[in-house]
């Protein structure tokens, strides 16, 4: 997730967000390890303080995630995002659909 730096106008911030989305989704065609990838924007109706953009992606294995992270196309997009983002937060997790919740 990212917050995007404010621009000269509100429109310029949204243009940066749209450019981020376009560049990220283009990676689906360039990096074979990506199973799925979606990019969403925070709702304008949401409370202040939320992040602006979220990336949700899926990989078959931790090795595929690592290959994605090291891929030159990913690092190129990462350089663009580094120039327009204010904050970043991320989590990586392993999805186990039939695993019981552990309250301990």
N, C-alpha and C positions, 0 to 999 in steps of 0.2 A: 504494500500500500504506500501511496505517496501523497503528500500535500505538495501542491505546485505553487511556486513563488507568484505573488501578485504581480501583475503587469501594469503597464501604463493605463490600460483600460480593462474592464472585466472581460471584454471580448478577447483581448490578447491572452489572458489566462486560459480561457476556453479553447483558443486556437492551439496553445501548447498542449493542453490535455488531449485534444483531438489528434495532434501529431504523435503524442506518446502512444495512443491507442493504435493508430495506423502502423507505426513502426513495430510495436510489440506483436500485433496480429500478423504482420508480414513474416515474422519468424516461423510461423506454422509451416510455411512453404519452404523454408530454408534450412530448418533443423529437424532431421528425421526422428529424433528421440522424443519430440513433443507428441503426446497422445491427444491432448486437447488443450486449448488455451482460449480464455475469454477475458475481456477487459470491461470493467463497469465504472461509471461515474457516480459519485455521491449525489443523492437527490437534492435539488434546491430546497425542498421542503424539510430536509433533515436539520437537526440542531447544529449550531455552530460548533466548531472544534473537531468535526469528523475529518477523516482523510478524504481527498478529492478523487483519487483513482485507485482501483484495486485490480490486480492481476490474479486470476485463478487458473492454474495450469496443472496438468497431470502428466506423469511419467511412469513408465513400467517398473523402474528400479531406481535405486540411489545412484547407480552408475550412469544411468541415462540422465538423471538430474545433473550430475557432475559434468557430463559431456556437454549438456546444454549451457551450463554456466561458463565453461571454458571456450565455447564456440565463438569464433571471431564475429559472427553476425550478432550474437548476444552482447558481446563486449562493446560493439559499435553502438547498439541501441542504449546500452548502459551509460555510455559516454554522453549521449544526448540527454538522457534523463537526469544525469548528475548535474547538468547545466541548468535545468529548469525546475528541479525539485527543491523543496524546502526541508521536508522530513521524509523519512522512510521507515517502514516497519515491515517485518516479514515473519512468517512461520513456515516451516516445512514439517509435514507430518505423514505418517503412514496410515492409510485408510484401511480399516478392517471391518467390513460391513456386518459381520456376524459376531464380532467380539463383544462380550458383555462389558458394561461400564464397571469400572473398579472404583468403589467409593473410599478405599483405604488410602 
